[in-house]
Amino acid sequence: MPFSGLGLDPALLRATRELGFTRPTTVQRDAIPPALAGRDVLACAITGSGKTAAFLLPIMQRFLAKRRGVTRALILTPTRELAAQIDAHFAELGVHTPLTGAAVFGGVGMGPQEHAFRSAVDVIVATPGRLLDHFRQPYAKLEHLEVLVLDEADRMLDMGFLPDIRRILRHLPSRRQTLFFSATMPSSIVGLAREMLRDPVTVNLERKAAPAVGITHAVYPVAQELKSPLLLALLERNDMPQALVFTRTKHRANRLAQFLDRHRVPCERIHGNRSQAQRTRALAGFKARRFRVLVATDIAARGIDVEALSHVINFDVPNVPDDYIHRVGRTARAELTGDAFTFVAPEEEGDLRAIERAIGKQLPRVTLTGFDYTKRSAERLEVPIRERIAAIRTRKAEDRARAKINAERRAQTDAKPRPTHPGVAPRRRRRFGR
């Protein structure tokens, strides 16, 4: 069935054609009609399945016939990157319409976001924390809200946003349409859905979580200390145009990016300790192909949408099978193809077996021809936590010692008698409290 069979406005159909959408994806075909009819929707949809358009198109269709001047839809997402991505997709789909939207998330100034509330854009895309910051101010009112969307609901719960979501609901009208999208359906998500939805239409709930069919998987068994040289060797083969590389921690992401930079590989990094401006620049540079490698932690697993990304590399094996699916889902999006490589050290084999059980198949093991798996690298990617703590303590002790010396010098200077000018008697101090 083409998009024209969904009953969408010609302006929206024109935008879908210009974006290269020829026919609806499964989740779009199943979710758009009930959403257009005003029903609540509970949908299970993996990354890259087209779920963003599945909730944006019915919202936009519904609002085209209504007057401007009030905010009628709120879309909640777990990460800043995902909020920015949805806002950008809204602008693309609404390019031929008068509809307006805004992204509301932390790490940037609140001024433009306040303006979005005051001017009452049609759609607000927000992360929970920053939205609650605005709700403390009198201008942030959503009493006319008609549609609430929870996107990546399972990720929001994983990140501890459930209390924030409950606080946000107290600011919203109880009579509304709710569209609930989640990549997985654990019991916690099912329970939240029961609280929030009224007689929902369910979409694809029986689907078992699995990576997209266009992904080619490969596992590279390798010692932990040889992961960085192996990645470099794969990049030097020049059959990997770009790679999104996931590490387990922010520290490892920093160290790997430094390693690649020393070997003249154009790269950037994105994780929770980077400012929003740094994260935005890194992602924009990667999309513009100024960087060949983007090193990331799982904060970006559901917030990066790069057209035709060729490779995703699990530098570290994720310890939750669902995270593997979300990571590799950054490639082979929109029914394209891509490669997912996983570097597995001996101590990570257990996590890999859990992933294989979850997706129902064994992933092929491969070795890189010409790479010396016996050589031991002189560089350590991971500085043991004890060494890092010892270094911090040493640095603090040195800072305290310098501060003590400076204090002693100031005390000695203050103790010296101050010189007076000849013929001028020293001023007597006035005594109070007599």
C-alpha positions as CSV (number, residue, x, y, z in Angstrom):
1,M,0.0,0.0,0.0
2,P,1.5,3.4,-0.9
3,F,1.4,6.4,1.4
4,S,-1.5,7.9,-0.6
5,G,-3.7,5.0,0.7
6,L,-3.4,6.3,4.3
7,G,-5.5,9.4,3.7
8,L,-2.8,11.9,4.3
9,D,-2.9,15.6,3.2
10,P,-1.3,16.3,-0.2
11,A,1.3,18.5,1.6
12,L,2.5,15.6,3.7
13,L,2.4,13.2,0.7
14,R,4.6,15.6,-1.2
15,A,7.1,15.7,1.7
16,T,7.3,11.9,1.9
17,R,8.0,11.7,-1.8
18,E,10.8,14.3,-1.6
19,L,12.3,12.3,1.3
20,G,12.3,9.2,-0.8
21,F,9.6,7.3,1.1
22,T,7.9,5.1,-1.5
23,R,5.7,3.0,0.7
24,P,5.0,2.8,4.5
25,T,7.0,0.5,6.7
26,T,5.2,-2.2,8.7
27,V,4.9,0.0,11.8
28,Q,3.7,3.0,9.8
29,R,1.1,0.9,8.0
30,D,-0.2,-0.5,11.2
31,A,0.0,2.5,13.5
32,I,-1.0,5.5,11.4
33,P,-4.6,4.5,10.7
34,P,-5.6,4.0,14.4
35,A,-3.7,7.1,15.4
36,L,-5.5,9.1,12.7
37,A,-8.8,7.8,14.2
38,G,-7.8,9.2,17.6
39,R,-7.1,5.8,19.2
40,D,-4.4,5.2,21.8
41,V,-1.6,3.1,20.3
42,L,0.9,0.7,22.0
43,A,3.6,-0.2,19.5
44,C,6.7,-2.3,19.7
45,A,9.2,-1.0,17.1
46,I,12.9,-1.4,16.7
47,T,15.3,1.4,15.7
48,G,15.3,2.1,12.0
49,S,11.8,0.8,11.5
50,G,10.3,4.2,10.6
51,K,8.5,4.7,13.9
52,T,9.2,8.4,14.0
53,A,7.0,9.1,10.9
54,A,4.5,6.6,12.4
55,F,3.6,9.1,15.1
56,L,4.5,12.4,13.4
57,L,2.4,11.9,10.3
58,P,-0.9,11.3,12.1
59,I,-0.2,14.2,14.5
60,M,0.5,16.6,11.6
61,Q,-2.5,15.4,9.7
62,R,-4.7,16.0,12.7
63,F,-3.4,19.5,13.3
64,L,-3.5,20.8,9.8
65,A,-7.2,21.4,10.0
66,K,-6.9,23.3,13.4
67,R,-6.1,26.9,14.2
68,R,-2.6,27.8,15.2
69,G,-1.7,29.4,18.5
70,V,-1.7,26.5,21.1
71,T,0.6,23.6,21.7
72,R,-1.3,20.4,21.0
73,A,1.3,17.7,21.0
74,L,4.2,16.7,23.3
75,I,6.7,14.1,22.4
76,L,8.9,12.7,25.2
77,T,12.3,11.1,24.4
78,P,15.2,9.9,26.6
79,T,18.1,11.7,25.0
80,R,19.0,15.1,23.6
81,E,20.2,13.6,20.3
82,L,16.9,11.8,19.8
83,A,14.9,14.9,20.6
84,A,16.9,16.9,18.0
85,Q,16.5,14.1,15.5
86,I,12.7,14.0,15.9
87,D,12.5,17.8,15.7
88,A,14.5,17.7,12.4
89,H,12.3,15.0,11.0
90,F,9.2,17.0,11.9
91,A,10.7,20.0,10.0
92,E,11.3,17.8,6.9
93,L,7.8,16.3,6.9
94,G,6.2,19.7,7.6
95,V,8.2,21.7,5.0
96,H,5.0,22.4,2.9
97,T,2.8,23.1,5.9
98,P,2.4,25.9,8.4
99,L,3.0,23.6,11.4
100,T,5.7,24.6,13.9
101,G,7.8,22.6,16.4
102,A,10.6,23.0,18.8
103,A,13.1,20.8,20.7
104,V,13.4,21.2,24.4
105,F,16.4,19.6,26.1
106,G,19.3,20.3,28.4
107,G,22.8,21.5,27.8
108,V,21.7,24.6,25.9
109,G,20.1,27.9,26.8
110,M,16.5,28.0,28.0
111,G,15.7,31.3,26.2
112,P,14.7,30.0,22.8
113,Q,12.8,27.2,24.5
114,E,10.9,29.7,26.6
115,H,10.0,31.5,23.4
116,A,8.7,28.2,22.0
117,F,6.3,27.9,24.9
118,R,5.2,31.5,24.8
119,S,4.6,31.4,21.0
120,A,2.8,28.1,21.4
121,V,4.4,26.0,18.7
122,D,2.2,23.1,17.5
123,V,4.6,20.3,18.6
124,I,7.2,20.2,21.4
125,V,9.8,17.4,21.5
126,A,11.4,17.2,24.9
127,T,13.6,15.3,27.3
128,P,11.9,14.8,30.8
129,G,14.5,16.7,32.9
130,R,14.5,19.9,30.9
131,L,10.8,19.9,30.4
132,L,10.3,19.8,34.2
133,D,12.7,22.7,34.5
134,H,10.3,24.7,32.3
135,F,7.2,23.5,34.2
136,R,8.6,25.4,37.2
137,Q,7.9,28.7,35.3
138,P,4.4,30.2,34.8
139,Y,4.8,30.4,31.0
140,A,5.1,26.6,30.5
141,K,1.4,25.6,30.2
142,L,0.1,22.7,28.1
143,E,-3.5,22.8,29.1
144,H,-4.6,22.5,25.4
145,L,-2.5,19.4,24.8
146,E,-4.3,16.8,22.7
147,V,-1.6,14.2,22.0
148,L,1.2,12.7,24.1
149,V,3.9,10.5,22.6
150,L,6.4,8.4,24.6
151,D,9.2,7.4,22.3
152,E,11.8,4.8,23.3
153,A,9.8,4.2,26.5
154,D,12.0,1.3,27.6
155,R,15.1,3.4,27.4
156,M,13.5,6.2,29.5
157,L,12.8,3.7,32.2
158,D,16.3,2.3,32.0
159,M,17.6,5.8,32.5
160,G,15.5,6.3,35.6
161,F,13.0,8.7,34.1
162,L,9.9,7.0,35.5
163,P,9.5,9.5,38.4
164,D,9.9,12.4,36.0
165,I,7.3,11.0,33.7
166,R,4.8,10.7,36.5
167,R,5.5,14.4,37.5
168,I,5.1,15.5,33.8
169,L,1.7,13.7,33.6
170,R,0.4,15.9,36.4
171,H,0.9,18.9,34.2
172,L,-1.0,17.5,31.2
173,P,-4.8,17.1,30.6
174,S,-6.1,13.7,31.5
175,R,-8.3,13.6,28.3
176,R,-5.8,13.1,25.5
177,Q,-4.6,10.7,22.9
178,T,-1.4,8.7,23.9
179,L,0.9,7.0,21.5
180,F,3.4,4.7,23.2
181,F,6.4,3.4,21.3
182,S,9.0,1.0,22.8
183,A,11.7,-1.2,21.3
184,T,11.1,-3.9,23.9
185,M,8.1,-4.7,26.2
186,P,9.4,-5.8,29.6
187,S,6.9,-6.0,32.5
188,S,7.7,-2.5,33.7
189,I,6.7,-1.0,30.3
190,V,3.5,-3.1,30.1
191,G,2.6,-1.8,33.6
192,L,3.2,1.8,32.6
193,A,1.3,1.4,29.4
194,R,-1.7,0.1,31.4
195,E,-1.6,3.2,33.5
196,M,-1.4,5.7,30.6
197,L,-3.4,4.2,27.8
198,R,-7.1,3.7,27.3
199,D,-8.2,0.7,25.2
200,P,-5.1,0.9,23.0
201,V,-4.6,-0.6,19.5
202,T,-1.5,-2.8,19.8
203,V,1.0,-3.0,17.1
204,N,3.6,-5.7,16.6
205,L,3.7,-6.7,20.3
206,E,4.3,-10.4,19.4
207,R,7.5,-9.6,17.6
208,K,10.6,-10.9,19.2
209,A,13.4,-8.3,19.6
210,A,15.8,-8.9,16.7
211,P,18.3,-6.9,14.6
212,A,17.3,-5.6,11.2
213,V,17.5,-8.2,8.4
214,G,19.9,-6.2,6.4
215,I,22.7,-6.4,8.9
216,T,25.7,-8.7,8.4
217,H,27.2,-9.7,11.8
218,A,30.7,-10.8,12.6
219,V,32.5,-11.5,15.9
220,Y,36.3,-10.9,16.2
221,P,37.8,-12.8,19.2
222,V,40.7,-10.7,20.4
223,A,42.6,-10.0,23.6
224,Q,41.4,-6.9,25.5
225,E,44.7,-5.0,25.0
226,L,44.7,-5.7,21.2
227,K,41.2,-4.2,20.5
228,S,42.6,-0.8,19.6
229,P,45.2,-2.1,17.1
230,L,42.6,-4.4,15.6
231,L,40.3,-1.5,15.0
232,L,43.1,0.5,13.4
233,A,44.0,-2.5,11.2
234,L,40.4,-2.8,10.0
235,L,40.3,0.9,9.2
236,E,43.6,0.7,7.3
237,R,42.0,-1.8,4.9
238,N,40.0,1.1,3.5
239,D,36.8,-0.9,3.0
240,M,35.1,0.8,6.0
241,P,34.0,4.3,4.9
242,Q,32.6,5.3,8.3
243,A,32.2,3.5,11.6
244,L,30.2,4.2,14.8
245,V,32.2,2.6,17.6
246,F,30.6,1.8,21.0
247,T,32.6,1.5,24.2
248,R,31.5,0.4,27.6
249,T,32.5,3.6,29.5
250,K,33.1,7.3,28.9
251,H,36.8,6.8,30.0
252,R,37.3,4.1,27.3
253,A,35.6,6.3,24.7
254,N,38.1,9.1,25.5
255,R,41.1,6.9,25.5
256,L,40.1,5.2,22.2
257,A,39.5,8.6,20.5
258,Q,42.9,9.7,21.6
259,F,44.5,6.5,20.3
260,L,42.8,7.0,16.9
261,D,43.8,10.7,16.8
262,R,47.4,9.8,17.4
263,H,47.2,7.5,14.4
264,R,45.7,10.3,12.3
265,V,42.2,8.8,12.0
266,P,39.7,11.6,11.8
267,C,37.4,10.9,14.8
268,E,35.3,12.4,17.5
269,R,33.5,11.2,20.6
270,I,30.1,11.5,22.1
271,H,29.1,10.6,25.7
272,G,27.4,12.0,28.8
273,N,30.4,14.1,30.0
274,R,30.6,16.1,26.8
275,S,28.7,19.4,26.6
276,Q,25.7,19.6,24.4
277,A,27.6,21.9,22.0
278,Q,30.4,19.3,21.8
279,R,27.9,16.5,21.2
280,T,26.1,18.4,18.5
281,R,29.3,19.3,16.7
282,A,30.6,15.7,16.9
283,L,27.4,14.3,15.4
284,A,27.1,17.0,12.7
285,G,30.7,16.4,11.7
286,F,30.2,12.7,11.5
287,K,27.0,13.1,9.4
288,A,29.0,15.5,7.1
289,R,31.7,12.9,6.9
290,R,34.4,15.1,8.4
291,F,35.0,12.4,10.9
292,R,35.6,8.8,9.8
293,V,34.9,7.4,13.3
294,L,32.5,8.4,16.0
295,V,33.2,6.8,19.4
296,A,30.2,6.7,21.6
297,T,28.7,5.2,24.8
298,D,25.2,3.8,24.9
299,I,23.8,7.2,25.5
300,A,23.9,7.6,21.7
301,A,22.6,4.2,20.8
302,R,19.1,5.5,20.1
303,G,19.9,9.0,19.1
304,I,22.1,8.8,16.1
305,D,20.5,8.6,12.6
306,V,23.2,8.6,9.9
307,E,22.1,8.0,6.4
308,A,23.7,4.9,4.9
309,L,26.0,4.3,7.8
310,S,28.2,1.3,6.7
311,H,29.6,-0.1,10.0
312,V,28.8,-0.3,13.6
313,I,31.5,-1.7,15.8
314,N,30.9,-3.0,19.3
315,F,34.4,-2.3,20.7
316,D,33.1,-3.7,24.0
317,V,30.4,-6.4,24.2
318,P,27.2,-4.9,25.7
319,N,26.2,-6.7,28.8
320,V,22.5,-6.4,28.0
321,P,21.3,-8.2,24.8
322,D,18.8,-5.4,24.0
323,D,21.7,-2.9,23.9
324,Y,23.3,-5.0,21.1
325,I,20.1,-4.7,19.0
326,H,19.9,-0.9,19.6
327,R,23.6,-0.4,18.8
328,V,23.6,-2.4,15.6
329,G,20.3,-0.8,14.6
330,R,22.2,2.4,13.7
331,T,23.2,0.7,10.4
332,A,20.9,-1.0,7.9
333,R,18.2,1.6,8.5
334,A,15.2,2.1,6.3
335,E,15.7,-1.4,4.7
336,L,19.4,-0.7,3.7
337,T,22.3,-3.0,4.5
338,G,25.2,-2.6,6.9
339,D,27.9,-4.5,8.9
340,A,28.1,-5.0,12.6
341,F,31.4,-6.1,14.1
342,T,31.8,-7.2,17.7
343,F,35.2,-7.4,19.4
344,V,35.0,-10.0,22.1
345,A,37.7,-10.6,24.7
346,P,37.8,-14.0,26.6
347,E,36.1,-12.4,29.6
348,E,33.2,-11.2,27.5
349,E,32.2,-14.6,26.0
350,G,29.4,-14.9,28.5
351,D,27.8,-11.7,27.5
352,L,28.1,-12.7,23.8
353,R,26.4,-16.0,24.4
354,A,23.5,-14.1,26.1
355,I,23.2,-12.0,23.0
356,E,23.1,-15.0,20.7
357,R,20.4,-16.6,22.8
358,A,18.3,-13.4,22.7
359,I,18.5,-13.1,18.9
360,G,18.2,-16.9,18.3
361,K,21.3,-17.5,16.3
362,Q,25.1,-17.9,16.7
363,L,27.2,-15.1,15.3
364,P,30.0,-16.1,13.0
365,R,33.6,-15.8,14.4
366,V,36.2,-14.3,12.0
367,T,39.9,-13.4,12.2
368,L,41.6,-10.6,10.3
369,T,44.2,-11.9,7.9
370,G,47.7,-10.6,8.5
371,F,46.9,-9.2,12.0
372,D,49.3,-10.4,14.7
373,Y,47.0,-11.7,17.5
374,T,50.1,-12.7,19.6
375,K,51.6,-9.3,19.8
376,R,51.1,-7.4,23.0
377,S,50.3,-3.7,22.7
378,A,52.4,-1.3,24.7
379,E,49.4,1.0,25.1
380,R,46.7,0.5,27.7
381,L,43.3,1.6,26.8
382,E,41.9,1.1,30.3
383,V,43.8,2.5,33.3
384,P,42.7,0.3,36.2
385,I,40.4,2.0,38.6
386,R,42.9,1.6,41.5
387,E,45.6,3.5,39.5
388,R,43.1,6.2,38.5
389,I,42.1,6.7,42.2
390,A,45.7,6.7,43.3
391,A,46.6,9.3,40.7
392,I,43.7,11.5,41.8
393,R,44.8,11.2,45.4
394,T,48.3,12.1,44.5
395,R,47.2,15.1,42.5
396,K,45.0,16.3,45.4
397,A,47.8,15.8,47.9
398,E,50.1,18.0,45.7
399,D,47.3,20.6,45.4
400,R,47.0,20.7,49.2
401,A,50.8,21.0,49.7
402,R,50.9,23.9,47.3
403,A,48.0,25.6,49.0
404,K,49.7,25.2,52.4
405,I,53.0,26.7,51.1
406,N,51.1,29.6,49.6
407,A,49.2,30.2,52.9
408,E,52.4,30.2,54.9
409,R,53.9,32.7,52.5
410,R,50.9,35.0,52.9
411,A,51.1,34.7,56.7
412,Q,54.8,35.7,56.7
413,T,54.1,38.7,54.4
414,D,51.2,39.8,56.7
415,A,53.4,39.5,59.8
416,K,56.1,41.9,58.5
417,P,55.8,45.5,59.9
418,R,54.4,47.9,57.3
419,P,56.8,50.8,56.5
420,T,55.7,54.3,57.3
421,H,56.6,57.5,55.6
422,P,59.1,59.8,57.4
423,G,57.5,62.3,59.7
424,V,54.1,60.6,59.6
425,A,53.0,58.8,62.8
426,P,51.4,55.4,62.3
427,R,47.6,55.6,62.4
428,R,46.0,54.4,65.6
429,R,43.4,51.7,65.2
430,R,40.0,52.8,66.5
431,R,38.7,50.5,69.2
432,F,35.0,49.6,69.3
433,G,32.9,48.0,71.9
434,R,34.0,50.1,74.9
